């Protein structure tokens, strides 16, 4: 990256008051916000999937996805200095495509496949349009975002939520850019149920953010707002990192 990484701090959300936001460079400032549990209360994925698949169907898919994630493939590790033959273990129901996923991502991957594979893109967009009625803003963070915008800082939302519906939820906020989890669409206009480039969370979110800052920067001071532990990797890239108690 073209910018040096300054000393990071982690402070409660109460520290992000208007008087604390100042610009120390002629370069533009950057403010990066997580969405679920940070800018908004709760998690947005299940409400969206319920609108696409229906509540009863979603509940069945939740149970199946938990079981599938728990039985995913794991690579064999050397034992007592010996390389074991076989190269991998497979529990019934395991899927080689999510061998390297943590449990949460394996669960999410399977749930998205079950709920979205074969769904017309237009149907997903209709469900996305209904999401405006769901959102409950975490007022302190929304106010902080608005103060950054008032000072001319570039606003980026970096989230594991789906880009299918996030533009609807952010439509009334002065957000310049969005990094999120993108879903693949086939040539027939149907969702495949697969994430295009993986789950935009934790280390992957930090990786994408670092690349994005290289491509769009340089920036002066950089502020980050997210919850722990999932957002700590991207917050480590910021000059000022505010750890927000997860808003439910």
N, C-alpha and C positions, 0 to 999 in steps of 0.2 A: 504494500500500500504506500501511497505517496505521503500519507500523514503519519506523524509519530503518535504513539499511544501514550497519553498522559496518565498521571496517577488516577486510579479509579476510586470512587467513593460509593457507599451504599447507604442511603438515608431513607427514613420513613416518608410516606407520601406527604405528610404535613410539612416537610421541608421545602416543597415545591411551590412557594408563594411568589406572588408577582415581583416582589422586591429582589428575589433571588435570581431572576432570569435577566442576565445582562450579557451584552456582546462585547468581546474583548479583541476582536479582529476585524479587519476590513473585509475578510471573506464572509460569505453568508453563514449563518448559524443553521444547525440541523437538529431537529427534535424527532426522536424515534419512539413510537408508542406500540406496545403490545395491545391487543384488542380484548379477547375473552378474559374476564377477571381483572382487567386493568382499566381500559376505557369504558367497557360495558360490564354490567353485572351478569354473572353466570357464563355459560358456554353456549355458543350459537349453533353448533353443529347439529345436535339432536333436534332442536326446534325446526331447523330447516329440513332434515330428513323426515321428520314427522309430517311436514307439509307435502313432501314428495310422495312418500310411501304409505302414509296413514299411520295412526298411532299403534294399532294392534299389530300391523306388519312390522313396524319398527321394533316393538317389544320382542317379537320372535327373533328378529335379526340380531338384536342385542345379545340374547342368550347364545345363539349360534356363534356369534363373533367372539365372545368371551371364551367359549370352549375351543374354537379354532386357534385363537391366539395362544392359548395355554399349551396347545399341542404342536406348535410350530417346530420346524427343524432347527437343530443347534449344531454348530461345527464341533467336531471332536477335538479336544485339547490334548496335547502330549501328557502322558501320565508317568511320573517318576523318570523323566528324561527319555522316555521311549515314544516313538511315533506309532500310534495305533493304526492298524489297517482299517479299511472301511470308509474313512474320510468323513463320514457324517452319521449321525444317528437320526432315526425317523420314528417319531411317535405317530400313531394312527391319526390321520387328519392333517399331518404336517404339510407344509407347502414350501418348496425350495425357493420360491420367489421372495419370501419374507424371512429368509434364514438369518439375516443380519439385523432384523428389526428388534427394538426393545418391545416390551409387552404392549405399551400404549399404542405404538405405531402399528404393530401387527394387528391389534384389535381394530384400529381405525381403518387400516387397509381392507380388512375383511368386511367391516361394516359398510364401507363405501361400495365395495363390489356387490354386496347383497342388495343394497338399497338403490343404487344408481345405474348398475349395468342394464342397458337396454332402454333407459328412460330417454324420451326425446328431449333434446336441448331446450326446445320451447316450453315443455312442461316444467323443466327445472327453473327456467326463467320466470315462469308464472309463480312458482313457489317462492322464488327469491323476492319477487315484488311484494309478497305478503309478509316478508320479514320485518318491514318497517314497524309493524304493530308489536313485534316482539321486543325490540331493543329497550333496555333500561340502562340509562347512562349512569356511570360512576361519576357523580357530579364534580368532585375535586379534580379528577384527572381530565374531564372534559373542559373544565375551566382553565386548567393548566395549558391544555392544547390551544385554547383560544388566546391565551396570553402570548404564547410563542408566536402564533400567527399574527397577532397585533404588532409584534416587534419585527415582522418580516422574515422570520425563520422558515426554512423549508420543513414541511411536515411529512413524515413518512410513517405509515402504519405497517408493521411487520408482524404477521400473525400466521398461526397454523390453520385458521379458518379458510373456507373455500372462496376462491375468487369468483365463483358462481354468484354468490349473494353479497359479498362484502361491499361492492360499489353502492348497492341500495342502502346499506346501513350507514355508509359514510357520506351520503349525498348532501347532507346539510352541514357538513363540517369542512373547514378549509384545509383539506388534506390534498397534498400535491401528488403523492405516489403511494403505491400499495405493493407489498410483497406478501404473497399468500400461497396456499396450496391450490394448484391448478388441476382440474380434472380433464382427462382426455375425451375427445369427441371423434367418433368415426366419420368416414365419408358419407355415411347414411344419415348423419345428423343425430345419432343416438350416442349417449354417454356410454363409455366402455366400463366405467366403474374403477378405472385405474388412475392413480395420481401421475401426472406428467413427469415430474422431476422429484418425486419423493415428498415427504411430509415437512412442511416449512416450520419446524420447531427445533428447539434446543440447539445443538451444534450446527445443524443444517441451516437454521435461521441465521445464525451468526456468520456462516460461510457466505450465504447469499447477500447478507447485509454488507460484509466486507467487500465483495465484488461490486455491489451496487455503488458503494461510496467511491471506489476506485474509478468507476465509469462516469459518475456524475459530479464528483468533487473537483477541486478540494473544498473543504469546509473549514470554517473557523471553529467555534466551540460546538461540541456535540453533546446533546442531552439525551438520555435514554430512560424510559419508564416501562417497567415490567414486573412480573411477580416471580417468586422463587419456588423451587430451584430451576424451573424450566427456562427462564429468561436470563439466567446469570451468564451464559456464554455470550449473548449479544450485548448485554450490559457491560461486559468487560472491554468492549470496543469503544465505549463512550468516555468523554471527559468527565461528565457528571452523570452518575447512575443512581436513579431513585428506585429502590425496591418497594413495590406496592403490595400491601397485604391483599391477598386475592379477594376480589369483591364478588359476593354471591347474591 
